[in-house]
Amino acid sequence: MTTTNGEIPEGQASPPLLTASRLSKTHGRTPALRGASVALRAGEILAVTGASGSGKSTLLHCLAGIVRPDTGTVEYAGERLDTMPERRLSELRRTEFGVVFQFGQLIPELTVLDNVALPLLLAGTSRAAAHEQAGEWLERFGVLGQETLRPGELSGGQAQRVSLARALVTAPKVIFADEPTGALDSLAGEQVMAALTHTARDSGTAVLLITHDAQVAAYADRELRLSDGAVVAADEAETSTEVTP
């Protein structure tokens, strides 16, 4: 059970890993968030849904420390993200947060293997060890054998699975997935969601999933709906789909 503002009631099983309280954010003169609150537990998959322009991506960006809210608070594992120095935020994004965007945003000049290894290399891991771990994740997501290709040589589904491998290679605590199937056909979208949810549940990684697709939202444990930047409903998902990739 959840409260109507998206927060988890006190006394429910595990305490939230990531919380946001009464967030507001304006882009120019356009309000993107209007007092939105949300809580995400470790190992939970939460779908944030709503129409285009409802504030979904802005909420994700605030929770991931990519942008700062105008008002309200964001806390991760007891630390305030909204007032955190940029250096510490960058460290969290390298080590404990993973981000997957709609179009993957792989680096076109790098090979598939180097794209996945990049977060490890930036964190100081040796090239040999980073490539070994990257190869293990590519195998896990069914794209082993594509290591020397450039992103432009991949199908949409392959590229998105490479993006998932890159996001998970550092064993993050939270994955932020912004419309991860939005640019894919239905079959590729199902394969990507199956891979994401199976891996997240297997590793205990929390997932904040932004989507406008009810079939994608059905993979989540809970659904939070936004309208005009405000939470209008926060319900337990009726079904939770687990499919082995």
N, C-alpha and C positions, 0 to 999 in steps of 0.2 A: 504494500500500500504506500502511496505517496501523497504529499500534500498538493493542493491545487496550484502552488507556485513553483513546483518542481523540486522542492527540498525533500529530503528523506526524514520521516518523523524520528524523534529521539527514541532510543530503545530498540530500533530495528537493528538486525544482526550486526554487520560490520560498520564501523564509522566511515564517513566519506573520505576519500583520498583527495578529491578535488572539489572545491565548492566556490560558487559565485553568489553574491547576495546583492540584489537590487541594482543591477548594472544598468547604466545608461550610457549611450554613445551616440554622438551626432556627427554625420559626415557633411561638412558644409552647413547648410541649413536644414538638412534632412535627418530627422531622428531615426537611428537604426535600431537602438535598444531602448526600451522604456521600462526600467525596473525589473529586468529579468533575473530570476534566481534559479540555480540548478545545483545538484549534488551528484557526484559520481563515485561509486565505491570501487575498490580494487577488484579486478577480475570481472567487472560488470560491463555489458554492452548496452549503451544508451543511444537510442535514435532520436535526433532532433529533427522534427518535420515542420512543414509550413510552406506556404506559397512563395514564389520568387519575390524577393524584397522584404520578407518577413523578419529578417535579422539573423538568420541561421548562421551564415558565414561570419558575420561580425561577432556573434557569440563565441564561435569556435576560436576566432583570432584573439579575443580577450582571454579565453580560458587557456590558450596555448602561450600566452605572453607575447604574441606577435604585435598586438596593439594594446594600448592601455585604455581602460574605460574612462569616461569623463567623471562619473561618480560610481560608487559601489565598491565592493571588495572582491578579490579573487585570492583564494588560499589553496596551496598545494602542500600536502604533508606538513602542515603547520607553518608554512612560510607564506608571506604575503607576496603574490606575484605582481599586483598592481602598483606596488611601491618598490619593487626589487630593482637593484642596479642592473643595467643592461648586460654587464659582464656575467653576472650570475644567471640571468635569463638565457643568455647564449649557451652557457654551460648546461643548463637543464635541457635545452632543445637538442643539444648534441648527445646527451647521455640518458635522460629519463623520459623525454618526449619524442614521439615519432609522428611525422605528418605525411598524409597521403592526399594529394589534390586530384581534382577531376581529370586533368590531362597529364598526370604523372609528374610533369616538370623534371624529367630526367635531363642530364646535361648532354646535349647532342654530340659534343666533341669527344666524350669519353666512351669507352666500351661498356657493355653491360656489366662486366665484372668490376670495373673501376667505379661505375656509378654506385653499385651496392657497397663496395668497400670504402667509399669516400667518408662516411661518418666515422668509421673506425680510424682511418688515416688522419682525419682532423683531430681525433682524440689522442693521437700519438702512438697508435698501434703500428707495429712493423708492417711493411708491405706484404711480406710472406704470410704473416698471421692474418692480416686483413683479407687477403685474397682467399685464404683457406676458409675463413668463416663466411665470406661472401658466397663462395661456391656451395657451402652447405645449405645456405638459405635459398639459393637459386634451385638447388635440387629439391628442397622442401616445397617450393612453389611450382615445381614442374617445368622450369625453364632452363635446366642444366643442358649444356650443349650450345647455348647462345652467348657464351661469355665474351667472344671476340667481336660480336656484332655491335653496331651503333644503334641507338634508340630508333632512328628512322628506318631501320631494317626490320623492326618488330611489328607484329600485329597490335591492335589496340589492347586486346586482352593480355598479350605477353608483356607489353610495356607496363600495364598496370600491376601485373604480378611482380615485375622487377621493382616497381616503386614500393610495393608492399615489403619485398625482401629488404630493400634499402631502409625502410622505416623500422623494421624489426631487428636489423642486424646488431644493434647495440643493446638488445634486450630491454627496451624501454618499459616504464611502468604504465604509460598512457599512450594510446594511438589516437590521433585526431584525423579522421577521415572525412574530407569535404567532397561530397558527391562522388565517391570513388567509382561508381558505375555509370555516371551520367553520360560519358562519351562512348559507352560500349553497347553492343547489341545484347539482347536478353540472355542468350546462352553464355557469352563472355562475362556478363554481369553476374550471373549465378555462380560461375566458376570463381570469380574474384571474391564474391561474398562468402562462398563456402570456404575458400582458402583463408580469408581474413578471420572469420569467426571461429573456425576450427583451431587455428593457430593461437588466437587470443585466449580461447578457453583452455587450451592445452598448457599455455605458459602463464596463465593468470594475469594477462595484460588487460587493463581497462581500455574500452574503446568508446570514444565520442563520435558518433556517426551522423553526419549531416546528409539528409536525403529528402527528396520530394516523392519518392516511389514507395508505395505501401508494401510492395513485395520485398523491397530491401529492408524497410523498417521492421518487417516480421522476423528478421534474423535477431533482433535485439531482445534484451530482457525487459526493457521499459521503453516507453515512447513519451517524448515531451514535445508538445505542439506550440509553435509560435505564431502570432499574428500581429503585424504592425509593431514588432519589437517587444512584445509582451507575451508571457506564458499564458496560454488560454486553457491548457489541459495537460495533465501529467498522469499517465495511466500505466499500469502493468500491461505489457504486450500480451495479447491473447495467446499467441503462439511464439515459440522460440525455436527457430530452425537450426539444427546442427547437421551439417553434411560433411562427410570426409572428402577433402579435395582429391 
